[in-house]
Amino acid sequence: MALDTPYASVRQADDEDRQAVLDVLTEAFMNDPLVCWLFPKAGERGLLQRHFYRPLLAHPDGEAYLVDQREGASVWMTLAAGQAPHEEHSDASEAGSNSVFGENGARLLALGQALALRHPDREPHLYLPCMGVVSGRQGAGLGSAMLRHRLERADADGLAAYLEASSPRSRALYQRHGFEDLGEPVRVADSPLLWPMWRPPHR
């Protein structure tokens, strides 16, 4: 379903769009401080990002969205109370054994464990593991369009939402859409800060 807004048109991605979603997210986060910390070698960063995003797209409770001419993408999961967001994430064990992520596996695993400890699990909620806009279109309202598109339905369903903001800029965007900090920010070793954020349903 597409939703036209004054800013952008958002539609749910289908199986044929999977590569487009991977391409958008990879390009959007190529120079993101957190992704650069996780995957410091620029020459392999794109490939490792795709290894990370693919299981999110394959998650049985996941939904992906594209905005405008494939200039932004987001991935959401609908989680039941007590359900871990990455319990079916096939890369988790691979990160631990370094079979896919190589020397980056330890950082990825440590960050995942730290975030899992902070993820709320007392009630059903939407989880936004990633949302990105290609560099030439950032600041054009595409992220807001994707948030409005999915959060309006969450509000209608009485569903809260959770995410981890990976930069002060994204944190400010999420705050404008009703998210609030959920405790102190998370940092693993010398990683950038991540802000766990929660949004109750708006009536």
Rosetta constraint file for C-alpha pairs under 8 A:
AtomPair CA 1 CA 10 HARMONIC 7.94 0.50
AtomPair CA 1 CA 11 HARMONIC 5.29 0.50
AtomPair CA 1 CA 12 HARMONIC 6.05 0.50
AtomPair CA 2 CA 9 HARMONIC 6.29 0.50
AtomPair CA 2 CA 10 HARMONIC 5.19 0.50
AtomPair CA 2 CA 11 HARMONIC 4.13 0.50
AtomPair CA 2 CA 12 HARMONIC 7.06 0.50
AtomPair CA 3 CA 9 HARMONIC 5.40 0.50
AtomPair CA 3 CA 10 HARMONIC 5.23 0.50
AtomPair CA 3 CA 11 HARMONIC 6.52 0.50
AtomPair CA 3 CA 149 HARMONIC 7.06 0.50
AtomPair CA 4 CA 8 HARMONIC 6.07 0.50
AtomPair CA 4 CA 9 HARMONIC 4.42 0.50
AtomPair CA 4 CA 10 HARMONIC 6.73 0.50
AtomPair CA 5 CA 9 HARMONIC 6.06 0.50
AtomPair CA 5 CA 145 HARMONIC 7.09 0.50
AtomPair CA 7 CA 140 HARMONIC 7.56 0.50
AtomPair CA 7 CA 141 HARMONIC 5.92 0.50
AtomPair CA 7 CA 142 HARMONIC 6.75 0.50
AtomPair CA 7 CA 145 HARMONIC 6.71 0.50
AtomPair CA 8 CA 67 HARMONIC 6.51 0.50
AtomPair CA 8 CA 68 HARMONIC 5.67 0.50
AtomPair CA 8 CA 141 HARMONIC 7.51 0.50
AtomPair CA 8 CA 142 HARMONIC 6.19 0.50
AtomPair CA 8 CA 145 HARMONIC 6.25 0.50
AtomPair CA 9 CA 67 HARMONIC 5.59 0.50
AtomPair CA 9 CA 68 HARMONIC 5.14 0.50
AtomPair CA 9 CA 145 HARMONIC 7.64 0.50
AtomPair CA 10 CA 65 HARMONIC 6.79 0.50
AtomPair CA 10 CA 66 HARMONIC 5.83 0.50
AtomPair CA 10 CA 67 HARMONIC 4.39 0.50
AtomPair CA 10 CA 68 HARMONIC 6.41 0.50
AtomPair CA 10 CA 145 HARMONIC 7.05 0.50
AtomPair CA 10 CA 146 HARMONIC 6.38 0.50
AtomPair CA 10 CA 149 HARMONIC 7.06 0.50
AtomPair CA 11 CA 65 HARMONIC 5.62 0.50
AtomPair CA 11 CA 66 HARMONIC 5.63 0.50
AtomPair CA 11 CA 67 HARMONIC 6.47 0.50
AtomPair CA 12 CA 63 HARMONIC 7.26 0.50
AtomPair CA 12 CA 64 HARMONIC 5.92 0.50
AtomPair CA 12 CA 65 HARMONIC 4.30 0.50
AtomPair CA 12 CA 66 HARMONIC 6.32 0.50
AtomPair CA 13 CA 17 HARMONIC 5.50 0.50
AtomPair CA 13 CA 18 HARMONIC 7.14 0.50
AtomPair CA 13 CA 21 HARMONIC 7.83 0.50
AtomPair CA 13 CA 63 HARMONIC 7.61 0.50
AtomPair CA 13 CA 64 HARMONIC 5.34 0.50
AtomPair CA 13 CA 65 HARMONIC 4.94 0.50
AtomPair CA 13 CA 66 HARMONIC 6.05 0.50
AtomPair CA 14 CA 18 HARMONIC 6.80 0.50
AtomPair CA 14 CA 64 HARMONIC 7.80 0.50
AtomPair CA 17 CA 21 HARMONIC 6.31 0.50
AtomPair CA 18 CA 22 HARMONIC 6.35 0.50
AtomPair CA 18 CA 57 HARMONIC 7.46 0.50
AtomPair CA 19 CA 23 HARMONIC 6.09 0.50
AtomPair CA 20 CA 24 HARMONIC 6.14 0.50
AtomPair CA 20 CA 70 HARMONIC 6.88 0.50
AtomPair CA 21 CA 25 HARMONIC 6.17 0.50
AtomPair CA 21 CA 64 HARMONIC 7.57 0.50
AtomPair CA 21 CA 65 HARMONIC 7.80 0.50
AtomPair CA 21 CA 66 HARMONIC 6.99 0.50
AtomPair CA 21 CA 70 HARMONIC 7.69 0.50
AtomPair CA 21 CA 73 HARMONIC 5.83 0.50
AtomPair CA 21 CA 74 HARMONIC 7.90 0.50
AtomPair CA 22 CA 26 HARMONIC 5.97 0.50
AtomPair CA 22 CA 50 HARMONIC 6.24 0.50
AtomPair CA 22 CA 53 HARMONIC 6.79 0.50
AtomPair CA 22 CA 54 HARMONIC 7.40 0.50
AtomPair CA 23 CA 27 HARMONIC 6.12 0.50
AtomPair CA 24 CA 28 HARMONIC 5.93 0.50
AtomPair CA 24 CA 70 HARMONIC 7.02 0.50
AtomPair CA 24 CA 71 HARMONIC 6.57 0.50
AtomPair CA 24 CA 72 HARMONIC 6.14 0.50
AtomPair CA 24 CA 73 HARMONIC 6.27 0.50
AtomPair CA 24 CA 132 HARMONIC 7.16 0.50
AtomPair CA 24 CA 133 HARMONIC 6.94 0.50
AtomPair CA 24 CA 134 HARMONIC 6.23 0.50
AtomPair CA 25 CA 29 HARMONIC 6.14 0.50
AtomPair CA 25 CA 72 HARMONIC 7.55 0.50
AtomPair CA 25 CA 73 HARMONIC 6.44 0.50
AtomPair CA 25 CA 130 HARMONIC 7.96 0.50
AtomPair CA 25 CA 131 HARMONIC 7.23 0.50
AtomPair CA 25 CA 132 HARMONIC 5.56 0.50
AtomPair CA 25 CA 133 HARMONIC 7.27 0.50
AtomPair CA 25 CA 134 HARMONIC 7.67 0.50
AtomPair CA 26 CA 30 HARMONIC 5.86 0.50
AtomPair CA 26 CA 46 HARMONIC 5.96 0.50
AtomPair CA 26 CA 49 HARMONIC 6.06 0.50
AtomPair CA 26 CA 50 HARMONIC 6.75 0.50
AtomPair CA 27 CA 46 HARMONIC 7.83 0.50
AtomPair CA 27 CA 134 HARMONIC 6.01 0.50
AtomPair CA 27 CA 135 HARMONIC 7.52 0.50
AtomPair CA 28 CA 32 HARMONIC 7.82 0.50
AtomPair CA 28 CA 132 HARMONIC 5.33 0.50
AtomPair CA 28 CA 133 HARMONIC 5.30 0.50
AtomPair CA 28 CA 134 HARMONIC 4.47 0.50
AtomPair CA 28 CA 135 HARMONIC 5.94 0.50
AtomPair CA 29 CA 35 HARMONIC 6.59 0.50
AtomPair CA 29 CA 132 HARMONIC 6.95 0.50
AtomPair CA 30 CA 35 HARMONIC 6.95 0.50
AtomPair CA 30 CA 36 HARMONIC 7.38 0.50
AtomPair CA 30 CA 45 HARMONIC 7.14 0.50
AtomPair CA 30 CA 46 HARMONIC 6.88 0.50
AtomPair CA 31 CA 35 HARMONIC 7.08 0.50
AtomPair CA 31 CA 36 HARMONIC 6.30 0.50
AtomPair CA 32 CA 36 HARMONIC 6.03 0.50
AtomPair CA 33 CA 37 HARMONIC 6.15 0.50
AtomPair CA 33 CA 192 HARMONIC 6.73 0.50
AtomPair CA 34 CA 38 HARMONIC 6.23 0.50
AtomPair CA 34 CA 166 HARMONIC 6.74 0.50
AtomPair CA 34 CA 191 HARMONIC 6.76 0.50
AtomPair CA 34 CA 192 HARMONIC 5.81 0.50
AtomPair CA 35 CA 39 HARMONIC 5.87 0.50
AtomPair CA 35 CA 40 HARMONIC 7.70 0.50
AtomPair CA 36 CA 40 HARMONIC 4.83 0.50
AtomPair CA 36 CA 41 HARMONIC 7.74 0.50
AtomPair CA 36 CA 42 HARMONIC 7.79 0.50
AtomPair CA 36 CA 45 HARMONIC 7.72 0.50
AtomPair CA 37 CA 191 HARMONIC 6.28 0.50
AtomPair CA 37 CA 192 HARMONIC 7.70 0.50
AtomPair CA 38 CA 104 HARMONIC 6.25 0.50
AtomPair CA 38 CA 107 HARMONIC 6.12 0.50
AtomPair CA 38 CA 108 HARMONIC 6.24 0.50
AtomPair CA 39 CA 44 HARMONIC 7.58 0.50
AtomPair CA 39 CA 45 HARMONIC 5.49 0.50
AtomPair CA 39 CA 48 HARMONIC 7.32 0.50
AtomPair CA 39 CA 104 HARMONIC 6.15 0.50
AtomPair CA 40 CA 45 HARMONIC 7.13 0.50
AtomPair CA 41 CA 45 HARMONIC 6.10 0.50
AtomPair CA 42 CA 46 HARMONIC 7.69 0.50
AtomPair CA 44 CA 48 HARMONIC 6.31 0.50
AtomPair CA 45 CA 49 HARMONIC 6.04 0.50
AtomPair CA 46 CA 50 HARMONIC 6.40 0.50
AtomPair CA 47 CA 51 HARMONIC 6.45 0.50
AtomPair CA 48 CA 52 HARMONIC 6.33 0.50
AtomPair CA 48 CA 101 HARMONIC 6.59 0.50
AtomPair CA 49 CA 53 HARMONIC 6.20 0.50
AtomPair CA 50 CA 54 HARMONIC 5.97 0.50
AtomPair CA 51 CA 55 HARMONIC 7.65 0.50
AtomPair CA 51 CA 91 HARMONIC 7.63 0.50
AtomPair CA 51 CA 100 HARMONIC 7.82 0.50
AtomPair CA 52 CA 56 HARMONIC 7.53 0.50
AtomPair CA 52 CA 91 HARMONIC 6.91 0.50
AtomPair CA 53 CA 57 HARMONIC 6.55 0.50
AtomPair CA 54 CA 58 HARMONIC 6.37 0.50
AtomPair CA 55 CA 59 HARMONIC 6.03 0.50
AtomPair CA 55 CA 89 HARMONIC 5.65 0.50
AtomPair CA 55 CA 90 HARMONIC 6.42 0.50
AtomPair CA 55 CA 91 HARMONIC 7.21 0.50
AtomPair CA 56 CA 62 HARMONIC 7.00 0.50
AtomPair CA 56 CA 75 HARMONIC 7.30 0.50
AtomPair CA 56 CA 89 HARMONIC 7.09 0.50
AtomPair CA 57 CA 62 HARMONIC 6.44 0.50
AtomPair CA 57 CA 63 HARMONIC 7.18 0.50
AtomPair CA 57 CA 64 HARMONIC 6.81 0.50
AtomPair CA 57 CA 75 HARMONIC 7.07 0.50
AtomPair CA 58 CA 62 HARMONIC 7.11 0.50
AtomPair CA 59 CA 77 HARMONIC 7.76 0.50
AtomPair CA 59 CA 88 HARMONIC 7.11 0.50
AtomPair CA 59 CA 89 HARMONIC 7.41 0.50
AtomPair CA 61 CA 77 HARMONIC 5.37 0.50
AtomPair CA 61 CA 78 HARMONIC 5.57 0.50
AtomPair CA 61 CA 79 HARMONIC 7.12 0.50
AtomPair CA 62 CA 75 HARMONIC 6.82 0.50
AtomPair CA 62 CA 76 HARMONIC 5.51 0.50
AtomPair CA 62 CA 77 HARMONIC 4.25 0.50
AtomPair CA 62 CA 78 HARMONIC 6.59 0.50
AtomPair CA 63 CA 75 HARMONIC 5.67 0.50
AtomPair CA 63 CA 76 HARMONIC 5.21 0.50
AtomPair CA 63 CA 77 HARMONIC 6.29 0.50
AtomPair CA 64 CA 73 HARMONIC 7.08 0.50
AtomPair CA 64 CA 74 HARMONIC 5.59 0.50
AtomPair CA 64 CA 75 HARMONIC 4.38 0.50
AtomPair CA 64 CA 76 HARMONIC 6.34 0.50
AtomPair CA 65 CA 73 HARMONIC 5.43 0.50
AtomPair CA 65 CA 74 HARMONIC 5.25 0.50
AtomPair CA 65 CA 75 HARMONIC 6.51 0.50
AtomPair CA 65 CA 146 HARMONIC 7.53 0.50
AtomPair CA 66 CA 70 HARMONIC 5.64 0.50
AtomPair CA 66 CA 71 HARMONIC 7.30 0.50
AtomPair CA 66 CA 72 HARMONIC 5.68 0.50
AtomPair CA 66 CA 73 HARMONIC 4.53 0.50
AtomPair CA 66 CA 74 HARMONIC 6.78 0.50
AtomPair CA 67 CA 71 HARMONIC 6.00 0.50
AtomPair CA 67 CA 72 HARMONIC 5.12 0.50
AtomPair CA 67 CA 73 HARMONIC 6.29 0.50
AtomPair CA 67 CA 142 HARMONIC 6.69 0.50
AtomPair CA 67 CA 145 HARMONIC 7.83 0.50
AtomPair CA 67 CA 146 HARMONIC 6.96 0.50
AtomPair CA 68 CA 72 HARMONIC 7.29 0.50
AtomPair CA 68 CA 142 HARMONIC 7.94 0.50
AtomPair CA 71 CA 133 HARMONIC 5.86 0.50
AtomPair CA 71 CA 134 HARMONIC 5.60 0.50
AtomPair CA 71 CA 137 HARMONIC 6.97 0.50
AtomPair CA 72 CA 131 HARMONIC 7.56 0.50
AtomPair CA 72 CA 132 HARMONIC 5.60 0.50
AtomPair CA 72 CA 133 HARMONIC 4.05 0.50
AtomPair CA 72 CA 134 HARMONIC 6.12 0.50
AtomPair CA 72 CA 142 HARMONIC 6.62 0.50
AtomPair CA 72 CA 143 HARMONIC 7.28 0.50
AtomPair CA 73 CA 131 HARMONIC 5.74 0.50
AtomPair CA 73 CA 132 HARMONIC 5.60 0.50
AtomPair CA 73 CA 133 HARMONIC 6.53 0.50
AtomPair CA 73 CA 146 HARMONIC 7.90 0.50
AtomPair CA 74 CA 128 HARMONIC 7.58 0.50
AtomPair CA 74 CA 130 HARMONIC 5.82 0.50
AtomPair CA 74 CA 131 HARMONIC 4.06 0.50
AtomPair CA 74 CA 132 HARMONIC 6.42 0.50
AtomPair CA 74 CA 146 HARMONIC 7.18 0.50
AtomPair CA 75 CA 128 HARMONIC 6.11 0.50
AtomPair CA 75 CA 129 HARMONIC 6.41 0.50
AtomPair CA 75 CA 130 HARMONIC 5.71 0.50
AtomPair CA 75 CA 131 HARMONIC 6.39 0.50
AtomPair CA 76 CA 126 HARMONIC 6.61 0.50
AtomPair CA 76 CA 127 HARMONIC 5.57 0.50
AtomPair CA 76 CA 128 HARMONIC 4.66 0.50
AtomPair CA 76 CA 129 HARMONIC 6.58 0.50
AtomPair CA 76 CA 130 HARMONIC 7.66 0.50
AtomPair CA 77 CA 85 HARMONIC 7.67 0.50
AtomPair CA 77 CA 126 HARMONIC 5.61 0.50
AtomPair CA 77 CA 127 HARMONIC 5.05 0.50
AtomPair CA 77 CA 128 HARMONIC 6.54 0.50
AtomPair CA 77 CA 129 HARMONIC 7.86 0.50
AtomPair CA 78 CA 124 HARMONIC 7.43 0.50
AtomPair CA 78 CA 125 HARMONIC 5.98 0.50
AtomPair CA 78 CA 126 HARMONIC 4.62 0.50
AtomPair CA 78 CA 127 HARMONIC 6.37 0.50
AtomPair CA 79 CA 83 HARMONIC 5.88 0.50
AtomPair CA 79 CA 84 HARMONIC 7.63 0.50
AtomPair CA 79 CA 85 HARMONIC 6.91 0.50
AtomPair CA 79 CA 124 HARMONIC 5.54 0.50
AtomPair CA 79 CA 125 HARMONIC 5.50 0.50
AtomPair CA 79 CA 126 HARMONIC 6.14 0.50
AtomPair CA 79 CA 127 HARMONIC 7.08 0.50
AtomPair CA 80 CA 121 HARMONIC 7.87 0.50
AtomPair CA 80 CA 123 HARMONIC 6.70 0.50
AtomPair CA 80 CA 124 HARMONIC 4.32 0.50
AtomPair CA 80 CA 125 HARMONIC 6.74 0.50
AtomPair CA 81 CA 121 HARMONIC 5.27 0.50
AtomPair CA 81 CA 122 HARMONIC 5.23 0.50
AtomPair CA 81 CA 123 HARMONIC 4.30 0.50
AtomPair CA 81 CA 124 HARMONIC 4.58 0.50
AtomPair CA 81 CA 125 HARMONIC 7.66 0.50
AtomPair CA 82 CA 121 HARMONIC 4.70 0.50
AtomPair CA 82 CA 122 HARMONIC 6.13 0.50
AtomPair CA 82 CA 123 HARMONIC 7.28 0.50
AtomPair CA 83 CA 87 HARMONIC 7.73 0.50
AtomPair CA 83 CA 121 HARMONIC 6.60 0.50
AtomPair CA 84 CA 116 HARMONIC 7.60 0.50
AtomPair CA 84 CA 121 HARMONIC 7.43 0.50
AtomPair CA 85 CA 127 HARMONIC 7.68 0.50
AtomPair CA 86 CA 92 HARMONIC 7.80 0.50
AtomPair CA 90 CA 94 HARMONIC 7.25 0.50
AtomPair CA 91 CA 95 HARMONIC 5.93 0.50
AtomPair CA 91 CA 100 HARMONIC 7.87 0.50
AtomPair CA 92 CA 96 HARMONIC 6.60 0.50
AtomPair CA 92 CA 109 HARMONIC 7.04 0.50
AtomPair CA 93 CA 97 HARMONIC 6.41 0.50
AtomPair CA 94 CA 98 HARMONIC 5.73 0.50
AtomPair CA 94 CA 99 HARMONIC 5.29 0.50
AtomPair CA 94 CA 100 HARMONIC 5.82 0.50
AtomPair CA 94 CA 101 HARMONIC 7.28 0.50
AtomPair CA 94 CA 105 HARMONIC 7.73 0.50
AtomPair CA 95 CA 99 HARMONIC 6.80 0.50
AtomPair CA 95 CA 100 HARMONIC 6.61 0.50
AtomPair CA 95 CA 101 HARMONIC 5.83 0.50
AtomPair CA 95 CA 102 HARMONIC 7.73 0.50
AtomPair CA 95 CA 104 HARMONIC 7.83 0.50
AtomPair CA 95 CA 105 HARMONIC 4.32 0.50
AtomPair CA 95 CA 106 HARMONIC 6.79 0.50
AtomPair CA 95 CA 108 HARMONIC 6.62 0.50
AtomPair CA 95 CA 109 HARMONIC 5.95 0.50
AtomPair CA 96 CA 105 HARMONIC 5.94 0.50
AtomPair CA 96 CA 106 HARMONIC 6.48 0.50
AtomPair CA 96 CA 109 HARMONIC 6.22 0.50
AtomPair CA 97 CA 105 HARMONIC 7.36 0.50
AtomPair CA 98 CA 102 HARMONIC 4.45 0.50
AtomPair CA 98 CA 103 HARMONIC 6.46 0.50
AtomPair CA 98 CA 104 HARMONIC 7.46 0.50
AtomPair CA 98 CA 105 HARMONIC 5.10 0.50
AtomPair CA 98 CA 106 HARMONIC 7.58 0.50
AtomPair CA 100 CA 105 HARMONIC 7.81 0.50
AtomPair CA 101 CA 105 HARMONIC 4.97 0.50
AtomPair CA 104 CA 108 HARMONIC 6.39 0.50
AtomPair CA 105 CA 109 HARMONIC 6.01 0.50
AtomPair CA 106 CA 110 HARMONIC 6.04 0.50
AtomPair CA 107 CA 111 HARMONIC 6.11 0.50
AtomPair CA 108 CA 112 HARMONIC 6.12 0.50
AtomPair CA 109 CA 113 HARMONIC 6.16 0.50
AtomPair CA 110 CA 114 HARMONIC 6.24 0.50
AtomPair CA 110 CA 188 HARMONIC 7.05 0.50
AtomPair CA 111 CA 115 HARMONIC 6.18 0.50
AtomPair CA 111 CA 188 HARMONIC 6.11 0.50
AtomPair CA 112 CA 116 HARMONIC 6.03 0.50
AtomPair CA 113 CA 117 HARMONIC 6.45 0.50
AtomPair CA 114 CA 118 HARMONIC 6.94 0.50
AtomPair CA 114 CA 186 HARMONIC 7.38 0.50
AtomPair CA 114 CA 188 HARMONIC 7.37 0.50
AtomPair CA 115 CA 119 HARMONIC 6.23 0.50
AtomPair CA 115 CA 186 HARMONIC 7.32 0.50
AtomPair CA 118 CA 196 HARMONIC 7.41 0.50
AtomPair CA 119 CA 196 HARMONIC 7.79 0.50
AtomPair CA 124 CA 159 HARMONIC 6.94 0.50
AtomPair CA 124 CA 160 HARMONIC 7.33 0.50
AtomPair CA 125 CA 159 HARMONIC 5.49 0.50
AtomPair CA 125 CA 160 HARMONIC 4.82 0.50
AtomPair CA 125 CA 161 HARMONIC 5.21 0.50
AtomPair CA 125 CA 162 HARMONIC 7.00 0.50
AtomPair CA 126 CA 154 HARMONIC 7.61 0.50
AtomPair CA 126 CA 159 HARMONIC 6.86 0.50
AtomPair CA 126 CA 160 HARMONIC 6.19 0.50
AtomPair CA 126 CA 161 HARMONIC 4.42 0.50
AtomPair CA 126 CA 162 HARMONIC 6.14 0.50
AtomPair CA 127 CA 161 HARMONIC 5.77 0.50
AtomPair CA 127 CA 162 HARMONIC 4.92 0.50
AtomPair CA 127 CA 163 HARMONIC 5.78 0.50
AtomPair CA 128 CA 161 HARMONIC 7.61 0.50
AtomPair CA 128 CA 162 HARMONIC 6.42 0.50
AtomPair CA 128 CA 163 HARMONIC 5.10 0.50
AtomPair CA 128 CA 164 HARMONIC 7.84 0.50
AtomPair CA 129 CA 163 HARMONIC 6.28 0.50
AtomPair CA 129 CA 164 HARMONIC 7.30 0.50
AtomPair CA 131 CA 143 HARMONIC 7.43 0.50
AtomPair CA 132 CA 143 HARMONIC 7.21 0.50
AtomPair CA 133 CA 137 HARMONIC 6.41 0.50
AtomPair CA 133 CA 138 HARMONIC 5.69 0.50
AtomPair CA 133 CA 142 HARMONIC 7.04 0.50
AtomPair CA 133 CA 143 HARMONIC 6.86 0.50
AtomPair CA 134 CA 138 HARMONIC 6.38 0.50
AtomPair CA 137 CA 142 HARMONIC 7.70 0.50
AtomPair CA 138 CA 142 HARMONIC 7.39 0.50
AtomPair CA 141 CA 145 HARMONIC 6.21 0.50
AtomPair CA 142 CA 146 HARMONIC 6.35 0.50
AtomPair CA 143 CA 147 HARMONIC 6.24 0.50
AtomPair CA 144 CA 148 HARMONIC 6.06 0.50
AtomPair CA 144 CA 173 HARMONIC 7.54 0.50
AtomPair CA 144 CA 177 HARMONIC 7.83 0.50
AtomPair CA 145 CA 149 HARMONIC 6.07 0.50
AtomPair CA 146 CA 150 HARMONIC 6.52 0.50
AtomPair CA 147 CA 151 HARMONIC 5.82 0.50
AtomPair CA 147 CA 177 HARMONIC 7.50 0.50
AtomPair CA 148 CA 152 HARMONIC 5.79 0.50
AtomPair CA 148 CA 177 HARMONIC 7.82 0.50
AtomPair CA 149 CA 153 HARMONIC 7.19 0.50
AtomPair CA 150 CA 154 HARMONIC 6.37 0.50
AtomPair CA 151 CA 155 HARMONIC 6.01 0.50
AtomPair CA 151 CA 161 HARMONIC 7.97 0.50
AtomPair CA 152 CA 156 HARMONIC 6.33 0.50
AtomPair CA 153 CA 157 HARMONIC 6.22 0.50
AtomPair CA 154 CA 158 HARMONIC 6.03 0.50
AtomPair CA 154 CA 159 HARMONIC 4.90 0.50
AtomPair CA 154 CA 160 HARMONIC 6.91 0.50
AtomPair CA 154 CA 161 HARMONIC 7.83 0.50
AtomPair CA 154 CA 201 HARMONIC 6.81 0.50
AtomPair CA 155 CA 159 HARMONIC 5.90 0.50
AtomPair CA 155 CA 160 HARMONIC 7.56 0.50
AtomPair CA 155 CA 201 HARMONIC 4.83 0.50
AtomPair CA 155 CA 202 HARMONIC 5.32 0.50
AtomPair CA 155 CA 203 HARMONIC 6.37 0.50
AtomPair CA 156 CA 203 HARMONIC 7.56 0.50
AtomPair CA 158 CA 201 HARMONIC 5.36 0.50
AtomPair CA 158 CA 202 HARMONIC 7.59 0.50
AtomPair CA 158 CA 203 HARMONIC 7.68 0.50
AtomPair CA 159 CA 200 HARMONIC 7.19 0.50
AtomPair CA 159 CA 201 HARMONIC 5.41 0.50
AtomPair CA 160 CA 198 HARMONIC 7.41 0.50
AtomPair CA 160 CA 199 HARMONIC 5.60 0.50
AtomPair CA 160 CA 200 HARMONIC 4.43 0.50
AtomPair CA 160 CA 201 HARMONIC 4.82 0.50
AtomPair CA 161 CA 198 HARMONIC 5.85 0.50
AtomPair CA 161 CA 199 HARMONIC 5.07 0.50
AtomPair CA 161 CA 200 HARMONIC 6.53 0.50
AtomPair CA 161 CA 201 HARMONIC 7.53 0.50
AtomPair CA 162 CA 179 HARMONIC 7.97 0.50
AtomPair CA 162 CA 196 HARMONIC 7.43 0.50
AtomPair CA 162 CA 197 HARMONIC 5.68 0.50
AtomPair CA 162 CA 198 HARMONIC 4.61 0.50
AtomPair CA 162 CA 199 HARMONIC 6.33 0.50
AtomPair CA 163 CA 196 HARMONIC 5.92 0.50
AtomPair CA 163 CA 197 HARMONIC 5.40 0.50
AtomPair CA 163 CA 198 HARMONIC 6.77 0.50
AtomPair CA 164 CA 194 HARMONIC 5.94 0.50
AtomPair CA 164 CA 195 HARMONIC 5.17 0.50
AtomPair CA 164 CA 196 HARMONIC 4.31 0.50
AtomPair CA 164 CA 197 HARMONIC 5.88 0.50
AtomPair CA 165 CA 170 HARMONIC 5.83 0.50
AtomPair CA 165 CA 171 HARMONIC 5.17 0.50
AtomPair CA 165 CA 174 HARMONIC 7.83 0.50
AtomPair CA 165 CA 194 HARMONIC 5.51 0.50
AtomPair CA 165 CA 195 HARMONIC 4.96 0.50
AtomPair CA 165 CA 196 HARMONIC 6.47 0.50
AtomPair CA 165 CA 197 HARMONIC 7.18 0.50
AtomPair CA 166 CA 170 HARMONIC 6.73 0.50
AtomPair CA 166 CA 171 HARMONIC 7.29 0.50
AtomPair CA 166 CA 192 HARMONIC 7.52 0.50
AtomPair CA 166 CA 193 HARMONIC 6.59 0.50
AtomPair CA 166 CA 194 HARMONIC 4.71 0.50
AtomPair CA 166 CA 195 HARMONIC 6.61 0.50
AtomPair CA 167 CA 171 HARMONIC 6.13 0.50
AtomPair CA 167 CA 193 HARMONIC 7.28 0.50
AtomPair CA 167 CA 194 HARMONIC 6.92 0.50
AtomPair CA 168 CA 172 HARMONIC 6.18 0.50
AtomPair CA 169 CA 173 HARMONIC 6.43 0.50
AtomPair CA 170 CA 174 HARMONIC 6.23 0.50
AtomPair CA 171 CA 175 HARMONIC 6.15 0.50
AtomPair CA 171 CA 195 HARMONIC 7.23 0.50
AtomPair CA 172 CA 176 HARMONIC 6.39 0.50
AtomPair CA 173 CA 177 HARMONIC 6.79 0.50
AtomPair CA 174 CA 178 HARMONIC 6.61 0.50
AtomPair CA 174 CA 179 HARMONIC 5.43 0.50
AtomPair CA 174 CA 180 HARMONIC 7.94 0.50
AtomPair CA 175 CA 179 HARMONIC 4.71 0.50
AtomPair CA 175 CA 180 HARMONIC 6.01 0.50
AtomPair CA 178 CA 199 HARMONIC 5.81 0.50
AtomPair CA 179 CA 197 HARMONIC 5.76 0.50
AtomPair CA 179 CA 198 HARMONIC 5.22 0.50
AtomPair CA 179 CA 199 HARMONIC 4.40 0.50
AtomPair CA 179 CA 200 HARMONIC 7.87 0.50
AtomPair CA 180 CA 197 HARMONIC 5.21 0.50
AtomPair CA 180 CA 198 HARMONIC 5.43 0.50
AtomPair CA 180 CA 199 HARMONIC 6.32 0.50
AtomPair CA 181 CA 195 HARMONIC 6.54 0.50
AtomPair CA 181 CA 196 HARMONIC 5.97 0.50
AtomPair CA 181 CA 197 HARMONIC 4.47 0.50
AtomPair CA 181 CA 198 HARMONIC 6.49 0.50
AtomPair CA 182 CA 195 HARMONIC 7.55 0.50
AtomPair CA 182 CA 196 HARMONIC 5.32 0.50
AtomPair CA 182 CA 197 HARMONIC 4.94 0.50
AtomPair CA 182 CA 198 HARMONIC 5.99 0.50
AtomPair CA 183 CA 196 HARMONIC 7.07 0.50
AtomPair CA 184 CA 195 HARMONIC 7.10 0.50
AtomPair CA 184 CA 196 HARMONIC 7.71 0.50
AtomPair CA 185 CA 193 HARMONIC 6.04 0.50
AtomPair CA 185 CA 194 HARMONIC 5.38 0.50
AtomPair CA 185 CA 195 HARMONIC 4.46 0.50
AtomPair CA 185 CA 196 HARMONIC 6.46 0.50
AtomPair CA 186 CA 193 HARMONIC 5.65 0.50
AtomPair CA 186 CA 194 HARMONIC 5.07 0.50
AtomPair CA 186 CA 195 HARMONIC 6.29 0.50
AtomPair CA 186 CA 196 HARMONIC 7.53 0.50
AtomPair CA 187 CA 191 HARMONIC 5.73 0.50
AtomPair CA 187 CA 192 HARMONIC 6.35 0.50
AtomPair CA 187 CA 193 HARMONIC 5.08 0.50
AtomPair CA 187 CA 194 HARMONIC 6.54 0.50
AtomPair CA 188 CA 192 HARMONIC 7.99 0.50
